[in-house]
Amino acid sequence: MGIMSIIFMTDLDGTLLGHDDFSCGAIREDLLGLISQDIKVVLNSSKTKAEIDLFCQSIGVRLPFICENGAAFFNSDILGLSGSGDTPQQAGTDVATLMTAWRGAIDTDLRRHCIFLDDMEPVAQSRLLGLSDDDLDRAMGRQFSALFAFCGPDDRFVHLQRQAERAGILIHTGGRVHCLSGHHDKSGFNNFIRQHAACGHAPLTLIGFGDSDNDVA
């Protein structure tokens, strides 16, 4: 048996990035040091592809990443996974289909507690997400998910989650807002990574880092 191979999989906001300033300045050099030693790091976030691309540009490194709570996996070729190629792997459902399922499956009395950010003015979106201008546009440009605020009692939120899951859609809770998506989460590509890494590679361990409910899967 070969030496164990390790892949670090990390959330961004509140984990690799500061919760309030969205900066990785405090650990930037440590992160780059790991990468320079050929230690594999996979970004796994509710952020959009555009947001994560910008982060990678800001540190000057192309990294593999999973966006929108497990909706799509980009740059998987960097991991050197046998047979993975450089084609994005996709598990997500487009927003129009999600919203059709939402309206058809969720009771009206539950939906009235939910305010989707797409229906808000930019100033309200900015207040909830802590972003503005181009950063806000990148965060709102979602392909596979829809962000919303829930204004209701906890027991109603539990009912909301159950109805959504029965309809084949999921609600993820992040550090700032909730997120409606298809039936996938941040762990969705773990088996893909393990299966491709198993071909001629040492035993693989995935180590995950996160700070919110949607990081536990």
C-alpha positions as CSV (number, residue, x, y, z in Angstrom):
1,M,0.0,0.0,0.0
2,G,1.4,3.4,-1.0
3,I,1.7,6.5,1.1
4,M,-1.7,8.1,1.8
5,S,-2.7,10.9,-0.6
6,I,-4.6,13.8,0.9
7,I,-6.9,16.4,-0.7
8,F,-8.0,19.4,1.3
9,M,-11.5,20.5,0.4
10,T,-12.5,23.9,1.8
11,D,-15.4,26.3,2.0
12,L,-14.7,30.0,1.2
13,D,-16.8,32.6,3.1
14,G,-16.2,32.2,6.8
15,T,-13.5,29.5,6.3
16,L,-10.8,30.3,3.8
17,L,-12.1,33.9,3.6
18,G,-13.0,36.2,6.4
19,H,-16.8,36.3,7.1
20,D,-17.0,40.1,7.1
21,D,-14.1,41.2,4.8
22,F,-14.1,38.2,2.4
23,S,-10.3,38.3,2.5
24,C,-7.7,35.5,2.8
25,G,-4.9,37.9,3.5
26,A,-4.1,36.3,6.9
27,I,-3.5,32.9,5.4
28,R,-2.7,33.7,1.8
29,E,1.0,32.8,2.0
30,D,0.3,29.6,3.9
31,L,-2.3,28.6,1.2
32,L,0.2,29.3,-1.6
33,G,2.8,27.4,0.3
34,L,0.7,24.3,0.4
35,I,-0.1,24.6,-3.3
36,S,3.6,25.0,-4.2
37,Q,4.3,21.7,-2.4
38,D,1.8,20.0,-4.7
39,I,-0.7,19.6,-1.9
40,K,-4.1,19.4,-3.6
41,V,-6.7,22.0,-2.5
42,V,-10.3,21.9,-3.8
43,L,-12.5,25.0,-3.3
44,N,-16.1,23.9,-2.4
45,S,-18.5,26.8,-2.0
46,S,-22.0,28.1,-2.5
47,K,-20.4,30.9,-4.5
48,T,-20.9,31.1,-8.3
49,K,-18.3,30.2,-10.9
50,A,-17.6,33.8,-11.6
51,E,-16.9,34.6,-7.9
52,I,-14.5,31.6,-7.6
53,D,-12.8,32.4,-10.8
54,L,-12.1,35.9,-9.5
55,F,-10.7,34.5,-6.3
56,C,-8.3,32.2,-8.1
57,Q,-7.2,35.2,-10.3
58,S,-6.6,37.2,-7.2
59,I,-4.1,34.7,-5.8
60,G,-2.7,33.9,-9.2
61,V,-3.4,30.2,-9.1
62,R,-5.8,28.0,-11.1
63,L,-7.5,25.6,-8.7
64,P,-10.1,22.9,-9.0
65,F,-13.4,24.0,-7.5
66,I,-17.0,23.0,-6.9
67,C,-19.6,25.9,-7.1
68,E,-23.2,26.5,-5.9
69,N,-23.3,23.8,-3.3
70,G,-22.2,20.9,-5.4
71,A,-23.8,22.0,-8.7
72,A,-20.7,21.8,-10.9
73,F,-17.0,20.8,-10.7
74,F,-14.5,22.8,-12.7
75,N,-10.8,22.3,-13.3
76,S,-10.9,18.7,-12.1
77,D,-7.9,17.9,-14.4
78,I,-5.6,19.7,-11.9
79,L,-6.1,16.9,-9.5
80,G,-4.6,14.4,-12.0
81,L,-7.6,12.1,-11.7
82,S,-7.5,9.3,-14.2
83,G,-10.0,9.8,-16.9
84,S,-11.5,13.0,-15.6
85,G,-10.3,15.2,-18.4
86,D,-10.8,19.0,-18.2
87,T,-14.6,19.0,-18.9
88,P,-16.7,20.6,-16.2
89,Q,-18.8,18.0,-14.3
90,Q,-22.4,19.1,-13.8
91,A,-25.0,18.0,-11.3
92,G,-27.1,21.2,-11.0
93,T,-30.6,22.1,-12.2
94,D,-31.2,25.4,-14.0
95,V,-32.9,28.1,-12.0
96,A,-36.1,28.2,-14.1
97,T,-36.7,24.5,-13.5
98,L,-36.0,24.9,-9.8
99,M,-38.5,27.7,-9.4
100,T,-41.2,25.8,-11.3
101,A,-40.7,22.9,-8.9
102,W,-40.8,25.3,-5.9
103,R,-44.1,26.9,-7.0
104,G,-45.6,23.5,-7.6
105,A,-44.5,21.7,-4.5
106,I,-44.3,24.3,-1.7
107,D,-47.5,25.3,0.2
108,T,-48.5,29.0,-0.2
109,D,-48.4,29.5,3.6
110,L,-44.8,28.4,3.6
111,R,-43.7,30.3,0.6
112,R,-45.0,33.5,2.1
113,H,-42.2,33.3,4.7
114,C,-39.5,33.3,1.9
115,I,-38.2,36.3,0.1
116,F,-35.9,35.5,-2.9
117,L,-33.1,37.9,-3.4
118,D,-33.9,38.1,-7.1
119,D,-37.1,39.9,-6.1
120,M,-35.2,42.4,-3.9
121,E,-33.7,45.8,-4.8
122,P,-29.9,45.8,-5.0
123,V,-29.6,47.7,-1.7
124,A,-31.4,44.9,0.1
125,Q,-29.3,42.3,-1.7
126,S,-26.2,44.2,-0.7
127,R,-27.3,44.4,3.0
128,L,-27.9,40.6,3.2
129,L,-24.8,39.5,1.3
130,G,-22.3,42.2,2.4
131,L,-21.4,42.8,-1.3
132,S,-21.9,45.7,-3.8
133,D,-21.3,46.6,-7.4
134,D,-19.6,44.0,-9.5
135,D,-19.1,41.7,-6.5
136,L,-22.9,41.7,-6.0
137,D,-23.5,41.0,-9.7
138,R,-21.2,38.0,-9.6
139,A,-22.9,36.6,-6.5
140,M,-26.4,37.1,-8.0
141,G,-25.5,35.6,-11.4
142,R,-26.5,32.1,-10.4
143,Q,-27.0,29.2,-12.9
144,F,-28.0,26.4,-10.5
145,S,-29.4,28.0,-7.3
146,A,-31.6,30.8,-5.9
147,L,-30.9,32.7,-2.7
148,F,-33.6,33.6,-0.3
149,A,-34.2,35.0,3.2
150,F,-36.6,33.1,5.5
151,C,-38.8,35.2,7.8
152,G,-40.7,32.8,10.0
153,P,-40.5,30.4,13.0
154,D,-38.1,27.5,13.1
155,D,-40.8,24.9,12.9
156,R,-42.1,26.3,9.7
157,F,-38.6,26.2,8.2
158,V,-38.3,22.5,9.1
159,H,-41.6,21.9,7.2
160,L,-40.3,23.9,4.3
161,Q,-37.2,21.8,4.1
162,R,-39.2,18.6,4.1
163,Q,-41.6,19.7,1.4
164,A,-38.7,20.8,-0.8
165,E,-36.9,17.4,-0.4
166,R,-40.0,15.5,-1.3
167,A,-40.1,17.5,-4.5
168,G,-36.5,16.7,-5.3
169,I,-35.1,20.1,-4.4
170,L,-32.9,21.0,-1.5
171,I,-32.6,24.0,0.8
172,H,-29.1,24.8,2.1
173,T,-28.4,27.1,5.0
174,G,-25.3,29.3,4.7
175,G,-23.8,31.9,6.9
176,R,-26.0,34.7,5.5
177,V,-28.9,33.4,3.6
178,H,-30.6,30.2,2.5
179,C,-30.2,28.6,-1.0
180,L,-32.6,26.6,-3.1
181,S,-30.9,24.0,-5.4
182,G,-31.4,20.7,-7.1
183,H,-30.9,17.5,-5.1
184,H,-27.1,17.8,-4.5
185,D,-24.8,19.2,-1.9
186,K,-21.1,19.9,-1.3
187,S,-20.3,16.2,-0.9
188,G,-21.8,15.2,-4.3
189,F,-18.4,14.9,-6.1
190,N,-16.6,13.1,-3.3
191,N,-17.2,9.7,-4.9
192,F,-16.2,11.0,-8.3
193,I,-12.9,12.1,-6.9
194,R,-12.4,8.8,-5.1
195,Q,-13.3,6.7,-8.1
196,H,-10.9,8.4,-10.4
197,A,-8.1,8.7,-7.8
198,A,-8.4,4.9,-7.1
199,C,-6.8,4.1,-10.5
200,G,-3.1,3.6,-9.7
201,H,-3.0,6.1,-6.9
202,A,-2.2,5.8,-3.3
203,P,-5.1,5.5,-0.8
204,L,-7.0,8.8,-0.7
205,T,-8.3,10.9,2.2
206,L,-10.5,13.9,1.7
207,I,-10.3,16.5,4.6
208,G,-13.0,19.1,4.6
209,F,-13.2,22.5,6.2
210,G,-16.3,24.7,6.7
211,D,-18.3,26.9,9.1
212,S,-22.0,26.4,8.1
213,D,-24.7,23.8,8.0
214,N,-24.2,23.4,4.2
215,D,-20.6,22.3,4.8
216,V,-21.8,19.2,6.7
217,A,-23.0,16.5,4.2
